[in-house]
Amino acid sequence: MNITLVKKILADGTPCRKCAEVQERLQKEGYINSIDRTVIADERDPDSEGMQLAKQYQAERAPFFIVEHDNDETTIYTVYLKFVNEVLKQATSETDTAKEMLENHDLDFL
């Protein structure tokens, strides 16, 4: 799985307030290391990578997350909590389960 965060720079050159809030939450909640790449959608440059991705995926709000799954499917999330619940918590839960299984030496594996 590959996760891209797309943040926006407004036409006046200031960072998007909501984008900054989401990035702060990612850091505070310990999810920032799950983000593989951050891309900027600069309203002053319609050819910026982030603006192109917004157009490609028809994302009308920022920030948004592009989740490329291992099965070649791509999902776009524009709601932070939905992204966390459906992607990050699930990935964390699966990782924790695998670690727990490896650390428990009393189990016999079939």
C-alpha positions in Angstrom: 0.0 0.0 0.0 1.2 3.5 -0.9 -0.3 6.6 0.7 0.0 10.1 -0.8 -1.2 13.2 1.1 -2.2 16.1 -1.2 -2.1 19.5 0.5 -3.1 22.9 -1.0 -1.4 26.3 -1.3 -4.0 29.0 -1.7 -4.0 31.6 -4.6 -2.6 34.2 -2.2 0.4 31.9 -1.3 -0.8 30.8 2.1 -1.1 27.2 3.2 -4.6 25.7 3.4 -5.7 25.9 7.0 -7.5 22.6 7.0 -4.4 20.9 5.4 -2.2 22.2 8.2 -4.7 20.9 10.8 -4.8 17.5 9.2 -1.0 17.3 9.1 -0.8 18.3 12.7 -3.3 15.6 13.6 -1.3 13.0 11.7 1.8 13.9 13.7 -0.1 14.1 17.0 -1.8 10.8 16.6 1.3 9.0 15.4 0.2 8.4 11.8 2.6 10.7 10.0 5.1 7.9 9.2 2.3 6.0 7.4 2.3 8.8 4.7 4.7 7.8 1.9 4.6 11.0 0.0 3.2 14.6 0.3 2.4 16.6 -2.7 1.4 20.2 -3.0 -1.6 21.4 -5.0 -0.7 25.1 -5.7 -3.7 27.1 -6.8 -1.3 29.5 -8.5 0.0 26.8 -10.7 -2.6 24.6 -12.4 0.2 22.3 -13.7 1.5 21.6 -10.1 1.5 17.9 -9.4 -1.1 18.2 -6.7 -3.5 20.2 -9.0 -3.0 17.5 -11.7 -3.8 14.7 -9.2 -6.9 16.6 -8.0 -8.1 16.8 -11.6 -7.2 13.2 -12.3 -9.1 11.9 -9.3 -11.8 14.6 -9.3 -11.0 15.7 -5.8 -12.6 19.0 -5.1 -11.5 19.4 -1.5 -8.1 19.5 0.2 -6.4 17.9 1.8 -7.0 14.5 0.3 -5.4 11.1 0.5 -4.6 8.8 -2.4 -4.3 5.2 -1.3 -2.9 2.8 -3.8 -3.6 -0.7 -2.7 -1.5 -3.7 -3.4 -4.2 -5.1 -5.7 -3.7 -2.1 -8.0 -6.9 -0.4 -6.8 -6.8 3.3 -5.8 -9.1 4.9 -3.3 -9.4 8.7 -2.6 -10.3 10.0 0.8 -11.3 13.6 1.5 -12.5 13.0 5.0 -9.7 12.6 7.6 -11.6 10.4 10.1 -12.8 8.0 7.4 -9.2 7.7 6.1 -7.9 7.0 9.5 -10.6 4.4 10.3 -10.6 2.6 7.0 -6.9 2.7 6.2 -4.5 3.6 9.1 -6.3 1.8 11.9 -6.8 -1.3 9.8 -3.1 -1.3 8.8 -2.0 -0.7 12.3 -4.3 -3.5 13.6 -3.0 -6.0 11.1 0.6 -5.1 11.9 0.0 -5.4 15.6 -1.6 -8.8 15.2 1.3 -10.1 13.1 3.8 -8.8 15.6 1.9 -10.4 18.5 1.9 -13.7 16.7 5.6 -13.6 16.0 6.4 -12.6 19.6 4.3 -15.4 21.1 6.6 -18.3 21.0 4.1 -20.7 22.6 2.0 -21.0 19.5 2.2 -23.8 17.1 1.7 -22.8 13.5 0.1 -25.1 11.0 
